[in-house]
Amino acid sequence: MTQVTATGLGTGDLIFAGTDDDDVIERWEIGQDGTTWKDLLAPVDTGYGTFGLVLENDVLYAMTVNVTGVNSELQRTLELSTATPAASNWAEVESANETFDRAPSSLRTSQGSNYLWVLDSNLDGLWSLTDTVATGSAVALVSPANGFQNPINPVSGNSQDIAFSWTKPTTGTLSYAVNVYSDATCSTLLISAAKDDTDAATPNVLIGPNQTTNALAFAAGQTYYWKVKVTEPFISPYSEARSFTIQPLAAQVPSVLSPINGTDKASPRPSFSWAPIAGASNYQFQIALNPGMNAPITDVSIASTAYRLLAELERGTTYYWRVKATSPVSGDWSAVSNFFVAELPAEAAPPIVIEQMPAPIINIPAAPAPIQPADIVLPQQVVMPAPIAPAYIWAVIIIGAVLVIAVIVLIVRTRRTV
């Protein structure tokens, strides 16, 4: 017994099929090779067959029954056309030891709704199930509002955490997934935060840079997108997608480093550099011949904090330059800095070459032979006669002697007693 349902009967429509003695459910696209059936990897237990297959509101339901026992399982998926089927795309609901294997099909829906009916094998019970999370409106988002701007901590520069909340679609929901994306098409998933069901009418989950389980470093100035779905007991379609933006940081002004402002010794092809701005990934660099930076001769966008000109500047000219951060946040220009390209130095006089003369060679002649002294003959010494004293000298001597004697006599006489 084969169960079959389809999205339509035209080229490109999908046909789904399963049998009562096989544990697979397969898909075929009309217009393709008839042998290219694809296993949808439904988690049908071994020994179970398909006894009912229904497609309603883009949801595929399969009633699978244990052909040797008394148990049935309802399989359900929203992923009808996925190129890579997976068991995780399915949800499973077990019956309480009931067998739903009536022919030709044990499963029916109320037309146009996700209200399901089954009849047990003994014809003594009619069972029903309402799939309350089958439609796209099952999960209604509450906050943050679409276009919300999340503030930045001015001290740390980090974004604050965000509390995402939504309405509880039904009392039967058991868990949710909150997905955050970096693009409007919701194709680049950044995080999928799981949330177990609570009794709250509006469940919520915190996501942000300060969380441990649901950590996500939001970038300043970046726009993100989010949506929610039920994950148990059935996977619901996603809610609408909303956007939120992280407050941009006020870009700092770069500090110019080189050439030094006012230098008059710059080379014709100088290297420019400036202090990096935290978080900046791109800069705008300009050079002009006037401090008003009108008609810049160089105006480039670069990702680094240094730049070297491709061509040489004119010597003997003053130039002006500035720089600013442009991404992810556009900031203000730095102060205009100037430099002078030095003239070529005057041609130097040719060097004076002093030739070193060789050291003079002095030849000292040999000393002449010593002159032998000649014999000197002195004449024989002439003995001079003794001089004769004049007569007056002798007279003086005699008179003197007489006077001395007279004095002595007087002295002796005066000492006599009376």
Secondary structure, 3 states (H helix, E strand, C coil): CEEEEECCCCCCCEEEEEECCCCCCEEEECCCCCCCCEECCCCCCCCEEEEEEEEECCEEEEEEEECCCCCEEEEEECCCCCCCCCHHHEEEEECCCCCCCCCCCCEEECCCCCEEEEECCCCCCEEEEECCCCCCCCCCEEECCCCEEECECCCCCCECCEEEEECCCCCCCCEEEEEEECCCCCCCEEEEEEEECCCCCCCEEEEECCCCCCECCCCCCCEEEEEEEEEECCCCCCCCCEEEEECCCCCCCCCEEECCCCEEEECCCCEEEECCCCCCCEEEEEEECCCCCCCCCEEEEECCCEEECCCCCCCCCEEEEEEEEEECCCCCCCCCEEEEECCCCCCCCCCCCCCCCCCCCCCCCCCCCCCCCCCCCCCCCCCCCCCCCCHHHHHHHHHHHHHHHHHHHHHHHHCCCC
